[in-house]
Amino acid sequence: MTDLLAEAVAAISSSTVEQIGHFSYDAPTDTWTWSDELYLIHGFRPREVVPTTALLVAHQHPDDRAAGVDDVFETLRSGRPFASRHRVVDSRQVERKVITVGQAELDGAGQIHRVSGFVIDVTGSFRRDLAASTHAAVEAAGASRAVIDQAKGALMLVYGMDEDAAFNLLRWYSQRSNVKLRDLAETLVTATSAGVPMSGDTRRRLDEVFFGLAGGHPETDGSAVSGDLTTTVTVEQGMQILHITGNVDLSTGPQFTAVLATAVGQAERPTPVVIDLSDLTHLGSVGLAVLTQFSRRCAGRGTPLRVVFGELSTLPSVRSAGLSGFRTIADALA
């Protein structure tokens, strides 16, 4: 426990909480959100005023201007949680002693964009057992980093990738699934702890688990290109055929998306886009969802997507995907 946290817990151990208010500050929009209790701490009726940075500064005690608001902006810069004891002067000019605790929140790109936390009014004295609750709230500020590290470790173990690659993979799916990176990591860790074995066909099973947690709808752009898939292009009957071999699962989903994005982007109406997947060793839910979205995109562009599945065409998941699938290249070109 840091000295700052120890000070915060000690400060409230012999006090009585009169109000606990919640706040959230969104940096991109410079917008504050207050709970009803936080309005009351500042001497206002709920929603009587619009909370702003200027309003907060105005109600800081003149001797404590370095605390409170400044802590929020320091957390935006550093990402470190904070706990501070300071004073506010409410609308009736009554001085109130408060403890503010907060933590940074990450967006889909893994960047800090919001700070949220609590303001605890300890003007009176309060019960010692609430110190444990405040301690837990502050400790939770660092939990998101811990769970992301755990999720990275699981991906590193299962897919044999390094730490940077594991984080980039988490971030890629977070961005395209519109799920917070912390939430995605937390559910992945929970799922793996609940029964995904670390042997045998773990890659395939984790592929299904992770993709389900990510919502099943990655966006189809070509921003990520690394992976273990092998691609070649041949020409038959005047049409280019993209051959893809390897394992389309969680770890190669970004590369699979990028490869298809390039092929579809180069297609000219009304020439079909022919993708040969007959030599794939595995086609998971990630790959089928990406193919489905590109199929819709191709239909809108007038360049129909034709997918050669080979033996994979017998899989129930492939048959139910609703794609224009063929067993052989000759069938796709007919």
Secondary structure, 3 states (H helix, E strand, C coil): CCHHHHHHHHHHHCCCCCEEEEEEEECCCCEEEECHHHHHHCCCCCCCCCCCHHHHHHCECHHHCCCCHHHHHHHHHHCCCEEEEEEEECCCCCEEEEEEEEEEEECCCCCEEEEEEEEEECCCCCCCCHHHHHHHHHHHHHHHHHHHHHHHHHHHHHHCCCHHHHHHHHHHHHHHHCCCHHHHHHHHHHHHHCCCCCCCCHHHHHHHHHHHHCCCCCCCCCCCCCCCCEEEEEEECCEEEEEEEEEECCCCHHHHHHHHHHHHHHCCCCCCEEEECCCEEEECHHHHHHHHHHHHHHHHHCCCEEEECHHHHHCHHHHCCCCCEECCHHHHHC
